[in-house]
């Protein structure tokens, strides 16, 4: 199972893809806010989004699973 994980702790402020969307390596899939900065989370692999494990407003830690790819 392929996963996209958070590269830092922060709050999810935007989710840029939906379940069923195809993502490519390097594509931005979410925006996190940390220390008043908004930073994009990019996929490091290709695949179809089969599950989104976070919602807008959720706090995530480094390494938390944001999405699952099939």
N, CA, C and O atoms as a GROMACS GRO file, in nm:
protein
  280
    1UNK      N    1   0.084  -0.117   0.000
    1UNK     CA    2   0.000   0.000   0.000
    1UNK      C    3   0.089   0.125   0.000
    1UNK      O    4   0.177   0.138   0.085
    2UNK      N    5   0.067   0.215  -0.094
    2UNK     CA    6   0.143   0.339  -0.102
    2UNK      C    7   0.076   0.444  -0.014
    2UNK      O    8  -0.046   0.452  -0.008
    3UNK      N    9   0.157   0.524   0.054
    3UNK     CA   10   0.104   0.626   0.142
    3UNK      C   11   0.175   0.759   0.119
    3UNK      O   12   0.293   0.763   0.087
    4UNK      N   13   0.100   0.867   0.137
    4UNK     CA   14   0.159   1.000   0.140
    4UNK      C   15   0.154   1.044   0.285
    4UNK      O   16   0.048   1.043   0.347
    5UNK      N   17   0.270   1.081   0.339
    5UNK     CA   18   0.279   1.115   0.481
    5UNK      C   19   0.320   1.262   0.497
    5UNK      O   20   0.377   1.323   0.406
    6UNK      N   21   0.290   1.315   0.613
    6UNK     CA   22   0.324   1.453   0.646
    6UNK      C   23   0.475   1.463   0.668
    6UNK      O   24   0.534   1.378   0.734
    7UNK      N   25   0.536   1.568   0.613
    7UNK     CA   26   0.679   1.588   0.630
    7UNK      C   27   0.710   1.674   0.751
    7UNK      O   28   0.827   1.697   0.783
    8UNK      N   29   0.603   1.723   0.820
    8UNK     CA   30   0.621   1.808   0.936
    8UNK      C   31   0.491   1.814   1.014
    8UNK      O   32   0.386   1.772   0.966
    9UNK      N   33   0.499   1.866   1.136
    9UNK     CA   34   0.379   1.886   1.215
    9UNK      C   35   0.310   2.014   1.169
    9UNK      O   36   0.376   2.113   1.137
   10UNK      N   37   0.177   2.011   1.167
   10UNK     CA   38   0.102   2.130   1.128
   10UNK      C   39  -0.046   2.100   1.119
   10UNK      O   40  -0.091   1.990   1.151
   11UNK      N   41  -0.120   2.199   1.075
   11UNK     CA   42  -0.265   2.188   1.060
   11UNK      C   43  -0.298   2.180   0.911
   11UNK      O   44  -0.245   2.257   0.831
   12UNK      N   45  -0.385   2.086   0.874
   12UNK     CA   46  -0.428   2.073   0.735
   12UNK      C   47  -0.522   2.190   0.704
   12UNK      O   48  -0.628   2.202   0.766
   13UNK      N   49  -0.484   2.274   0.608
   13UNK     CA   50  -0.568   2.388   0.573
   13UNK      C   51  -0.637   2.371   0.438
   13UNK      O   52  -0.735   2.439   0.408
   14UNK      N   53  -0.585   2.278   0.356
   14UNK     CA   54  -0.648   2.254   0.226
   14UNK      C   55  -0.611   2.114   0.178
   14UNK      O   56  -0.498   2.069   0.195
   15UNK      N   57  -0.708   2.048   0.116
   15UNK     CA   58  -0.684   1.919   0.052
   15UNK      C   59  -0.710   1.942  -0.096
   15UNK      O   60  -0.819   1.983  -0.135
   16UNK      N   61  -0.610   1.915  -0.178
   16UNK     CA   62  -0.613   1.952  -0.319
   16UNK      C   63  -0.661   1.842  -0.412
   16UNK      O   64  -0.679   1.865  -0.531
   17UNK      N   65  -0.682   1.722  -0.359
   17UNK     CA   66  -0.728   1.608  -0.441
   17UNK      C   67  -0.846   1.541  -0.373
   17UNK      O   68  -0.873   1.563  -0.254
   18UNK      N   69  -0.917   1.460  -0.449
   18UNK     CA   70  -1.030   1.383  -0.398
   18UNK      C   71  -1.004   1.235  -0.416
   18UNK      O   72  -0.916   1.196  -0.492
   19UNK      N   73  -1.078   1.153  -0.346
   19UNK     CA   74  -1.069   1.008  -0.367
   19UNK      C   75  -1.100   0.978  -0.513
   19UNK      O   76  -1.195   1.032  -0.570
   20UNK      N   77  -1.019   0.893  -0.571
   20UNK     CA   78  -1.036   0.856  -0.711
   20UNK      C   79  -0.948   0.934  -0.806
   20UNK      O   80  -0.931   0.895  -0.921
   21UNK      N   81  -0.891   1.045  -0.760
   21UNK     CA   82  -0.802   1.125  -0.845
   21UNK      C   83  -0.668   1.053  -0.865
   21UNK      O   84  -0.620   0.984  -0.775
   22UNK      N   85  -0.611   1.071  -0.982
   22UNK     CA   86  -0.477   1.020  -1.010
   22UNK      C   87  -0.376   1.127  -0.970
   22UNK      O   88  -0.394   1.244  -1.003
   23UNK      N   89  -0.272   1.088  -0.899
   23UNK     CA   90  -0.166   1.181  -0.863
   23UNK      C   91  -0.035   1.134  -0.925
   23UNK      O   92  -0.014   1.015  -0.948
   24UNK      N   93   0.053   1.230  -0.951
   24UNK     CA   94   0.183   1.200  -1.007
   24UNK      C   95   0.292   1.240  -0.909
   24UNK      O   96   0.267   1.316  -0.816
   25UNK      N   97   0.409   1.189  -0.930
   25UNK     CA   98   0.524   1.222  -0.845
   25UNK      C   99   0.549   1.372  -0.852
   25UNK      O  100   0.563   1.428  -0.961
   26UNK      N  101   0.554   1.437  -0.737
   26UNK     CA  102   0.580   1.580  -0.730
   26UNK      C  103   0.455   1.667  -0.729
   26UNK      O  104   0.465   1.789  -0.712
   27UNK      N  105   0.339   1.606  -0.746
   27UNK     CA  106   0.212   1.682  -0.748
   27UNK      C  107   0.173   1.722  -0.606
   27UNK      O  108   0.178   1.640  -0.514
   28UNK      N  109   0.133   1.849  -0.588
   28UNK     CA  110   0.085   1.895  -0.457
   28UNK      C  111  -0.052   1.835  -0.429
   28UNK      O  112  -0.142   1.839  -0.513
   29UNK      N  113  -0.067   1.777  -0.307
   29UNK     CA  114  -0.192   1.710  -0.271
   29UNK      C  115  -0.262   1.774  -0.152
   29UNK      O  116  -0.381   1.751  -0.130
   30UNK      N  117  -0.189   1.854  -0.074
   30UNK     CA  118  -0.247   1.918   0.044
   30UNK      C  119  -0.161   2.038   0.083
   30UNK      O  120  -0.048   2.052   0.038
   31UNK      N  121  -0.219   2.123   0.167
   31UNK     CA  122  -0.147   2.238   0.222
   31UNK      C  123  -0.151   2.228   0.374
   31UNK      O  124  -0.258   2.212   0.433
   32UNK      N  125  -0.034   2.237   0.437
   32UNK     CA  126  -0.024   2.239   0.583
   32UNK      C  127   0.018   2.378   0.629
   32UNK      O  128   0.092   2.448   0.560
   33UNK      N  129  -0.032   2.417   0.746
   33UNK     CA  130   0.012   2.542   0.806
   33UNK      C  131   0.090   2.510   0.932
   33UNK      O  132   0.044   2.436   1.020
   34UNK      N  133   0.209   2.567   0.940
   34UNK     CA  134   0.295   2.548   1.056
   34UNK      C  135   0.370   2.677   1.081
   34UNK      O  136   0.431   2.733   0.990
   35UNK      N  137   0.366   2.726   1.204
   35UNK     CA  138   0.434   2.850   1.241
   35UNK      C  139   0.395   2.965   1.147
   35UNK      O  140   0.480   3.044   1.105
   36UNK      N  141   0.266   2.975   1.116
   36UNK     CA  142   0.207   3.080   1.033
   36UNK      C  143   0.253   3.077   0.888
   36UNK      O  144   0.234   3.174   0.815
   37UNK      N  145   0.314   2.965   0.845
   37UNK     CA  146   0.352   2.948   0.704
   37UNK      C  147   0.267   2.837   0.645
   37UNK      O  148   0.242   2.736   0.711
   38UNK      N  149   0.223   2.856   0.522
   38UNK     CA  150   0.151   2.751   0.452
   38UNK      C  151   0.246   2.682   0.356
   38UNK      O  152   0.309   2.745   0.271
   39UNK      N  153   0.256   2.550   0.371
   39UNK     CA  154   0.351   2.473   0.292
   39UNK      C  155   0.279   2.360   0.219
   39UNK      O  156   0.198   2.289   0.279
   40UNK      N  157   0.308   2.343   0.090
   40UNK     CA  158   0.245   2.233   0.016
   40UNK      C  159   0.305   2.097   0.052
   40UNK      O  160   0.424   2.086   0.082
   41UNK      N  161   0.221   1.995   0.048
   41UNK     CA  162   0.266   1.857   0.063
   41UNK      C  163   0.258   1.794  -0.076
   41UNK      O  164   0.151   1.788  -0.135
   42UNK      N  165   0.371   1.749  -0.126
   42UNK     CA  166   0.377   1.689  -0.259
   42UNK      C  167   0.385   1.537  -0.248
   42UNK      O  168   0.448   1.482  -0.158
   43UNK      N  169   0.319   1.470  -0.342
   43UNK     CA  170   0.328   1.325  -0.350
   43UNK      C  171   0.469   1.286  -0.393
   43UNK      O  172   0.530   1.353  -0.476
   44UNK      N  173   0.520   1.178  -0.337
   44UNK     CA  174   0.651   1.129  -0.380
   44UNK      C  175   0.638   1.002  -0.463
   44UNK      O  176   0.735   0.930  -0.486
   45UNK      N  177   0.516   0.976  -0.510
   45UNK     CA  178   0.489   0.858  -0.592
   45UNK      C  179   0.364   0.879  -0.676
   45UNK      O  180   0.292   0.978  -0.658
   46UNK      N  181   0.338   0.785  -0.767
   46UNK     CA  182   0.220   0.794  -0.853
   46UNK      C  183   0.115   0.694  -0.808
   46UNK      O  184   0.146   0.593  -0.746
   47UNK      N  185  -0.010   0.724  -0.840
   47UNK     CA  186  -0.118   0.630  -0.811
   47UNK      C  187  -0.251   0.700  -0.801
   47UNK      O  188  -0.261   0.822  -0.817
   48UNK      N  189  -0.355   0.621  -0.774
   48UNK     CA  190  -0.490   0.673  -0.757
   48UNK      C  191  -0.519   0.686  -0.608
   48UNK      O  192  -0.490   0.595  -0.530
   49UNK      N  193  -0.576   0.800  -0.568
   49UNK     CA  194  -0.611   0.822  -0.428
   49UNK      C  195  -0.726   0.728  -0.391
   49UNK      O  196  -0.835   0.737  -0.446
   50UNK      N  197  -0.698   0.637  -0.298
   50UNK     CA  198  -0.801   0.543  -0.254
   50UNK      C  199  -0.855   0.577  -0.116
   50UNK      O  200  -0.958   0.523  -0.073
   51UNK      N  201  -0.787   0.666  -0.046
   51UNK     CA  202  -0.835   0.707   0.086
   51UNK      C  203  -0.768   0.834   0.133
   51UNK      O  204  -0.646   0.850   0.120
   52UNK      N  205  -0.848   0.924   0.188
   52UNK     CA  206  -0.795   1.046   0.249
   52UNK      C  207  -0.815   1.031   0.399
   52UNK      O  208  -0.928   1.018   0.446
   53UNK      N  209  -0.706   1.033   0.474
   53UNK     CA  210  -0.708   1.001   0.617
   53UNK      C  211  -0.717   1.123   0.708
   53UNK      O  212  -0.720   1.109   0.830
   54UNK      N  213  -0.722   1.244   0.650
   54UNK     CA  214  -0.728   1.366   0.729
   54UNK      C  215  -0.840   1.455   0.676
   54UNK      O  216  -0.891   1.434   0.566
   55UNK      N  217  -0.876   1.553   0.756
   55UNK     CA  218  -0.976   1.653   0.716
   55UNK      C  219  -0.918   1.791   0.740
   55UNK      O  220  -0.822   1.807   0.816
   56UNK      N  221  -0.975   1.890   0.676
   56UNK     CA  222  -0.932   2.028   0.699
   56UNK      C  223  -0.950   2.061   0.847
   56UNK      O  224  -1.055   2.033   0.905
   57UNK      N  225  -0.847   2.120   0.905
   57UNK     CA  226  -0.850   2.155   1.047
   57UNK      C  227  -0.781   2.054   1.137
   57UNK      O  228  -0.756   2.082   1.254
   58UNK      N  229  -0.750   1.935   1.083
   58UNK     CA  230  -0.682   1.833   1.162
   58UNK      C  231  -0.536   1.872   1.187
   58UNK      O  232  -0.469   1.924   1.098
   59UNK      N  233  -0.488   1.846   1.308
   59UNK     CA  234  -0.345   1.861   1.339
   59UNK      C  235  -0.277   1.729   1.308
   59UNK      O  236  -0.326   1.623   1.349
   60UNK      N  237  -0.165   1.734   1.236
   60UNK     CA  238  -0.089   1.613   1.203
   60UNK      C  239   0.054   1.630   1.252
   60UNK      O  240   0.106   1.741   1.260
   61UNK      N  241   0.116   1.519   1.283
   61UNK     CA  242   0.257   1.516   1.321
   61UNK      C  243   0.339   1.467   1.203
   61UNK      O  244   0.285   1.410   1.108
   62UNK      N  245   0.469   1.489   1.209
   62UNK     CA  246   0.558   1.438   1.106
   62UNK      C  247   0.543   1.287   1.096
   62UNK      O  248   0.548   1.217   1.198
   63UNK      N  249   0.524   1.237   0.975
   63UNK     CA  250   0.511   1.093   0.952
   63UNK      C  251   0.368   1.041   0.954
   63UNK      O  252   0.346   0.925   0.921
   64UNK      N  253   0.270   1.125   0.992
   64UNK     CA  254   0.131   1.081   0.991
   64UNK      C  255   0.084   1.059   0.847
   64UNK      O  256   0.122   1.133   0.757
   65UNK      N  257   0.002   0.956   0.827
   65UNK     CA  258  -0.051   0.924   0.694
   65UNK      C  259  -0.160   1.024   0.658
   65UNK      O  260  -0.258   1.040   0.732
   66UNK      N  261  -0.143   1.091   0.544
   66UNK     CA  262  -0.243   1.184   0.494
   66UNK      C  263  -0.336   1.118   0.394
   66UNK      O  264  -0.457   1.140   0.396
   67UNK      N  265  -0.278   1.037   0.305
   67UNK     CA  266  -0.354   0.973   0.199
   67UNK      C  267  -0.296   0.836   0.167
   67UNK      O  268  -0.179   0.808   0.190
   68UNK      N  269  -0.383   0.753   0.112
   68UNK     CA  270  -0.343   0.620   0.067
   68UNK      C  271  -0.364   0.614  -0.084
   68UNK      O  272  -0.468   0.658  -0.135
   69UNK      N  273  -0.266   0.560  -0.154
   69UNK     CA  274  -0.275   0.544  -0.298
   69UNK      C  275  -0.287   0.398  -0.335
   69UNK      O  276  -0.229   0.311  -0.269
   70UNK      N  277  -0.362   0.372  -0.440
   70UNK     CA  278  -0.380   0.234  -0.486
   70UNK      C  279  -0.306   0.209  -0.614
   70UNK      O  280  -0.309   0.098  -0.666
   0.00000   0.00000   0.00000
